[in-house]
Amino acid sequence: MLGALRRKVAIGGSSASVLGKSLRVIRPSVSASRVSSNAGEEILLLQPRGVIPVRNFSHLVLPGCSAGLTKTRDAISSIQSETIMQKSCRAFSSGDGDLVDAVVPFMGESITDGTLATFLKKPGDRVAADEPIAQIETDKVTIDVVSPQDGVIQEYVAKEGDTVEPGVKIAVISKSAEGVAPAAPAEKKSEKAVSKPSPSAEAVKEDEPKAKVEVSPAVEKPKAPAPPPPKRTATEPVLPPKERERRVPMTRLRKRVATRLKDSQNTFALLTTFNEVDMTNLMKLRSDYKDAFVEKHGVKFGFMSGFVKAAVSALQHQPIVNAVIDGDDIIYRDYIDISIAVGTPKGLVVPVVRDADKMNFAEIEKTINGLAKKATDGTISIDEMAGGSFTISNGGVYGSLLSTPIINPPQSAILGMHSIVSRPMVVGGNVVPRPMMYIALTYDHRLIDGREAVFFLRRIKDVVEDPRRLLLDV
């Protein structure tokens, strides 16, 4: 039969039906494809992976035969290689090399994720390399997501309020700005698509109630009458309508502060002791040397540097206040790092003045001003807030007269400063007006006894009222 088939093909006869039968007899599970020869005839060729056009052959090699033409094999191999090349070209011509991803940067050793707070740019905006395009709020600081290269923002793949981790892609940036569609038309199209459903959907919706009516039983049970609304008693308060309320999610910084302060109350045995300080001499010192201080050091002479120096002296006299409880042990610190509480629009942050015992007044003022500016701008780093052995909180800048501050864990004490008020005081047997300030020390009573706490606060009072003690160390 195969010999007859070869002769049939050679003389140019119609071989579609004959070859089709032969193929079905030999390999019924393999599909056959239709090809045309240069003689205008149609024959079928075995092709397990789709249709391949075969041209310029006069002999067909069938399965089981040992003879065939080289032209046929060359034609098939050239066509297959051409198909593979076309597929490869399509895979590498998708334009992916023009797109770069903007990802969440590393946020610190102790921070594993953050909240995508806001986008600083819109899709379609041109950005430069290292230009911030979004901000991420963490438990401690706000971190910028920058553009890796110059280009145009194609799209954002994350939304505001999403929780993101380091390395997560949030935006796609096109380096050549090709294929970047404006955001507004897309939104309009989506709105139109939503507002105008397809006719088939409307028809289905119209037909559904009719079908339900036909299937529903003829007799319906009467509905039970709705119970009358409960009468409001005379003592029930009248609440304002919900339309006059706004619900805003807490920032991660605010949630972190709330958690730490609550843990402080649950862990420490908090106790506060108070005293008052006569600010006359420190204010006179500031008034006499403020111009010379600014001229030499380039920074103003403030009260905070005086209280930091006083706290350093008090910590050196009462080292237990600088210590901390760790399980069943007490850790004594041979360094003094003073944390300064700074209020920002996003929440309370506590940058650290490191090695404050080795600084003079000018160095303390410069360090505090630099840290406060960074905290207000949101550019302060985690390293600048890590650690700290003692905290000072100055509520007096806001007008606070008296308060009981809460310890900043894992520290053991915190000093609270308050506003300066002129009050009548007895000095040398005479009643005279004096600028007075209340100071408060909140401490962990598990570690610090009342005696050490009172002596600590008394030392701060003595140094502030007579700064010459710092020079003589008395």
Secondary structure, DSSP 8 states (H G I E B T S, - for coil): -HHHHHHHHHTT---HHHHHHHHHHH-TTS-EEEEE-TTS-EEEEE-TTS-----S-S----TT-----HHHHHHHHHHHHHHHHHHHHHHH-SSGGGEEEEE-----TT---EEEEEESS-TT-EE-TT-EEEEEE-SS-EEEEE-SSSEEEEEESS-TT-EE-TT-EEEEEESS-TT---HHHHHHHHHHHHHS--HHHHHHHHHHHHHHHHHS-S---------------TTS-----GGG-------HHHHHHHHHHHHHHHHS-EEEEEEEEE-HHHHHHHHHHHHHHHHHHSS---HHHHHHHHHHHHHHH-GGGG-EEETTEEE--SS--EEE-EEETTEEE--EETTGGG--HHHHHHHHHHHHHHHHHT---STTTS--SEEEEEGGGGT---------TT-SEEEEEEEEEEEEEEETTEEEEEEEEEEEEEEETTT--HHHHHHHHHHHHHHHH-THHHHHT-
